Amino acid sequence: MKVLVTGAAGFIGSALSIRLLDRGYKILGIDNHNDYYNPELKEARLARHINHENYTHIRMDIQDGKSVEELFNEHQFDGVVNLAAQAGVRYSIENPLAYINTNMVGFGHILEGCRHNNVGHLVYASSSSVYGSNTKMPFSVHDNVDHPLSLYAASKKANELMAHTYSHLYDLPTTGLRFFTVYGPWGRPDMALFTFTKAMLAGEKIKVFNYGNHQRDFTYIDDIVEGIVRVLDKPAVLNLKWNGDKPDLSSSSAPWRIYNIGSNSPVKLLDYIDALEKSLGIEAEKELLPLQPGDVPDTFADVDDLIRDFDYKPSMPIKKGVNNFTKWFKKYYNY
């Protein structure tokens, strides 16, 4: 099976590439290697698999429609996993156009490539951020998500709608995965676990927003990858029971599906910090701050559909996952 992985030097994209290579797939990875965070980390992730005999890497931006078109025409992929995106809720408040250009225009180029080259299944990253102002817990794929709190969230919701259009008009199987706060080794430096660990090891205060009252459905990287692999292997199909009078929001009369991938076990931010303190053997000095613009106070994933359709639920305990991260962090940064 030949698979295109976009964002292949990213946190999830690199881990997924390794897993698919282990399964014997041929992988073509693309990434623009931008400097949203230190590109050296992307190069280090990539170094783990770039020399594999079944891996090919191209430095390319999905905003470049002509290059994306040529890529699809040349390689004829069986499946596509789109993980390329401008990440970060807070960054989207200061730099909204970056999200429109990459997350929407770039995604449009991926959809067009799939449409014109008979791709068997497009799997793409959505986000728990789409739940926005929703307060009913746990967050369900059957709930309305029309009140995003950031342009990042809005761009991910737009991806789901764009994908539905292509599924409906061109019979392209598409599956959107709403990831819930992914963490683990090789993670993004702008994420809380990374910034907390760095500050604590340097003897600095950690900034704790919403006065530590957040709850997050932290989901370990290996659990996310396992979910993607299972979904990729089972292309979306139409829902024969779908009814336009009472439309289900997670499926369609077209081959289009949406799933949450989360641990289904929310953790209070202060308990997350406690697990980190125990792992590092350091007590954090906390600077308690108000809720940041664009942030969702709590997340909690309903994964019943994931269990039903793929017999799968993330399972990494938070203490073990945090410990795996700190071991990697100290080794990578020579602490």
C-alpha positions in Angstrom: 0.0 0.0 0.0 1.4 3.4 -1.0 0.4 6.2 1.4 1.0 10.0 1.4 1.6 11.4 4.8 1.6 15.2 4.9 3.3 16.9 7.9 5.7 14.0 8.0 8.3 15.8 10.0 5.7 16.8 12.6 4.9 15.2 15.9 2.2 12.9 14.8 3.3 12.6 11.1 6.7 11.2 12.0 5.4 8.7 14.5 2.7 7.6 12.0 5.3 7.2 9.2 7.4 4.9 11.4 4.4 2.8 12.3 3.3 2.4 8.7 6.8 1.6 7.5 6.9 -1.1 10.2 3.8 -2.6 8.5 5.5 -2.7 5.2 3.8 0.3 3.6 5.5 2.5 1.1 5.4 6.0 2.5 5.9 9.4 0.8 6.2 12.1 3.3 6.0 15.8 2.7 6.6 18.7 5.1 7.4 22.4 4.6 9.8 22.4 7.6 8.6 25.8 8.7 9.9 27.7 11.7 6.7 27.8 13.9 9.0 26.1 16.3 12.7 25.1 16.1 13.1 23.1 12.8 16.0 21.1 14.4 13.4 19.1 16.2 11.6 18.3 12.9 15.0 17.2 11.4 15.7 15.0 14.4 12.3 13.3 14.2 12.7 12.8 10.5 16.2 11.3 11.0 14.5 8.3 12.6 13.0 7.1 9.3 14.2 9.1 6.4 16.7 6.4 5.3 14.2 3.6 5.4 14.1 1.8 2.0 10.3 2.3 1.7 10.3 6.0 2.7 10.7 9.0 0.4 10.7 12.6 1.7 9.9 15.8 -0.2 10.1 19.3 1.2 6.9 20.8 0.0 4.2 23.2 1.2 0.6 22.1 0.6 -0.2 25.7 -0.1 1.7 25.2 -3.4 -1.2 23.8 -5.5 0.9 23.1 -8.6 3.4 21.0 -6.7 0.7 19.1 -4.9 -1.1 18.4 -8.2 2.2 17.1 -9.8 2.9 15.0 -6.7 -0.5 13.2 -6.9 -0.2 12.7 -10.7 3.2 11.2 -10.4 2.8 8.8 -7.4 -0.8 7.5 -7.5 -1.4 7.0 -3.8 -3.7 4.3 -2.3 -4.3 6.4 0.8 -3.6 9.8 2.1 -3.2 11.0 5.7 -3.3 14.8 5.9 -1.5 16.0 9.1 0.0 19.1 7.6 -1.5 22.2 9.3 -0.7 25.4 11.1 -1.1 24.3 14.7 -1.8 26.2 17.8 -4.9 27.9 19.2 -3.1 31.0 20.6 -1.0 31.5 17.6 -4.1 31.7 15.5 -5.3 34.8 17.3 -2.2 36.7 16.3 -1.7 35.1 12.8 -5.1 34.2 11.4 -4.1 34.2 7.7 -1.6 31.4 8.3 -4.5 29.2 9.2 -6.6 30.1 6.2 -3.7 29.5 3.9 -2.5 26.2 5.2 -5.5 24.6 6.9 -8.1 25.6 4.3 -6.4 26.5 1.0 -3.7 23.8 1.5 -6.4 21.2 2.5 -8.3 22.1 -0.7 -5.2 21.2 -2.7 -5.1 17.8 -1.0 -8.8 17.2 -1.7 -8.3 18.0 -5.4 -5.3 15.6 -5.6 -7.4 12.8 -4.1 -10.3 13.6 -6.3 -8.4 13.5 -9.6 -6.3 10.4 -8.8 -8.8 7.9 -7.4 -7.4 7.8 -3.9 -9.0 5.1 -1.9 -9.3 6.9 1.5 -8.4 10.3 2.8 -7.8 10.5 6.6 -7.3 14.0 8.0 -6.6 15.6 11.3 -9.4 17.6 12.9 -9.3 18.7 16.5 -11.2 18.7 19.8 -11.0 22.5 19.5 -14.1 22.3 17.1 -16.2 21.8 20.2 -15.7 25.4 21.1 -18.4 26.8 23.3 -20.0 23.3 24.0 -20.3 22.5 27.6 -22.1 19.1 27.5 -19.7 16.4 28.5 -18.3 14.2 27.1 -17.9 15.8 23.7 -19.7 13.6 21.1 -19.3 13.5 17.4 -23.1 13.6 17.3 -23.2 17.1 18.9 -23.4 20.4 17.0 -20.0 22.1 16.7 -20.9 25.5 15.1 -19.4 27.8 17.8 -15.6 27.7 17.6 -13.5 29.9 19.8 -10.5 30.4 17.6 -9.7 30.5 13.9 -7.7 27.3 14.3 -10.9 25.6 15.5 -12.9 27.2 12.7 -10.4 26.0 10.1 -10.7 22.4 11.4 -14.5 22.5 11.2 -14.1 23.9 7.7 -12.0 20.9 6.8 -14.8 18.6 7.9 -17.3 20.4 5.7 -14.9 20.6 2.7 -14.3 16.8 3.0 -18.0 16.2 3.1 -18.5 18.1 -0.1 -15.9 15.9 -1.9 -17.3 12.7 -0.4 -20.8 13.7 -1.7 -19.9 15.1 -5.1 -17.0 12.8 -6.0 -17.6 9.7 -3.9 -14.2 10.2 -2.2 -14.1 8.3 1.2 -13.0 10.7 3.8 -12.6 10.3 7.6 -11.9 13.2 10.0 -10.3 12.5 13.3 -10.8 14.9 16.2 -7.6 14.6 18.2 -7.6 15.4 21.9 -4.5 17.1 23.4 -1.8 14.8 22.1 1.4 14.4 24.2 4.4 12.2 24.4 8.1 11.9 23.2 9.1 14.1 20.3 6.1 16.4 21.0 5.6 20.0 20.0 7.5 22.6 22.0 4.5 24.9 22.3 2.4 22.3 24.2 2.0 22.5 28.0 4.0 19.4 28.9 7.0 20.5 26.9 7.0 24.1 28.2 6.4 22.9 31.8 9.2 20.4 31.7 11.6 22.9 30.1 10.8 25.6 32.8 11.0 23.2 35.7 14.4 21.8 34.7 15.6 25.4 34.3 14.3 26.4 37.8 11.7 28.8 36.3 8.0 29.3 37.1 5.5 27.6 35.0 2.5 29.5 33.6 -0.7 27.8 34.6 -3.7 29.2 32.8 -7.3 29.3 34.1 -5.7 29.1 37.5 -5.2 25.4 37.0 -8.9 24.6 36.7 -8.6 23.1 33.2 -9.5 19.5 32.5 -8.0 17.9 29.4 -8.4 14.5 27.8 -4.7 14.1 27.3 -4.0 11.4 24.7 -0.7 9.7 24.2 1.0 9.8 20.8 1.1 6.0 20.4 -2.6 5.8 21.0 -3.3 8.5 18.4 -1.1 6.6 15.9 -2.9 3.3 16.5 -6.2 5.0 16.0 -5.1 6.5 12.6 -3.8 3.2 11.4 -7.0 1.4 12.2 -9.1 4.1 10.5 -6.8 4.3 7.4 -7.3 0.5 6.9 -11.1 0.9 6.8 -12.3 3.5 4.3 -15.4 5.5 5.2 -18.7 4.2 3.9 -22.0 5.8 3.6 -24.6 5.4 6.4 -27.5 3.5 4.9 -29.7 4.7 7.8 -28.8 8.4 7.4 -31.9 10.5 7.4 -32.0 14.1 6.2 -35.0 14.9 8.5 -32.9 13.9 11.5 -29.3 14.2 10.2 -26.6 12.4 12.2 -23.6 14.8 12.5 -20.9 12.2 12.3 -21.9 10.3 9.2 -23.7 10.9 5.9 -25.4 9.5 2.8 -21.9 10.0 1.4 -18.7 8.0 2.4 -17.8 10.5 5.1 -17.2 9.9 8.8 -16.0 11.8 11.9 -14.5 10.2 15.0 -13.0 11.4 18.3 -9.7 10.0 19.3 -9.2 10.8 23.0 -8.4 8.9 26.2 -12.0 9.2 27.5 -10.5 10.0 30.8 -10.1 13.8 31.5 -7.3 14.9 33.9 -7.2 18.1 35.9 -4.3 20.3 34.8 -3.0 20.4 38.4 -3.0 16.6 38.5 -1.1 16.6 35.2 1.4 18.9 36.7 1.6 16.6 39.8 2.4 13.7 37.6 5.2 15.7 36.0 6.6 16.8 39.3 6.8 13.2 40.5 8.4 12.2 37.2 11.1 14.9 37.4 11.5 14.9 41.2 11.0 18.7 41.1 8.2 20.8 42.7 6.9 23.4 40.2 6.7 27.0 41.1 3.3 28.0 39.6 2.2 31.3 38.2 -1.6 31.1 38.2 -3.1 33.1 35.3 -6.6 33.6 33.9 -8.1 31.7 30.9 -6.5 32.6 27.7 -8.5 33.9 24.7 -9.5 31.0 22.4 -9.0 28.3 25.0 -11.6 25.7 25.7 -11.8 25.2 29.6 -12.4 21.5 29.5 -12.3 18.6 27.1 -13.6 15.0 27.4 -13.9 12.7 24.4 -16.8 10.4 23.8 -15.2 7.5 21.9 -18.1 5.1 21.7 -18.2 5.3 17.9 -14.4 4.6 17.7 -14.9 1.5 19.9 -18.0 0.3 17.9 -16.4 0.7 14.4 -12.7 -0.1 15.2 -12.8 -2.0 18.5 -10.3 0.5 19.8 -9.9 2.9 22.7 -6.8 4.8 23.8 -5.3 3.3 26.9 -2.0 4.9 28.1 -2.1 5.8 31.8 -1.2 9.5 32.3 1.6 8.8 34.8 3.3 6.4 32.5 2.9 8.6 29.5 4.3 11.6 31.3 7.2 9.5 32.5 8.0 8.4 29.0 8.0 12.0 27.9 10.4 13.2 30.6 12.8 10.3 29.9 12.9 11.3 26.3 13.2 15.1 27.0 16.1 14.7 29.4 17.9 12.4 26.9 17.2 14.6 23.9 18.3 17.8 25.6 21.2 16.3 27.5 19.9 16.9 31.1 
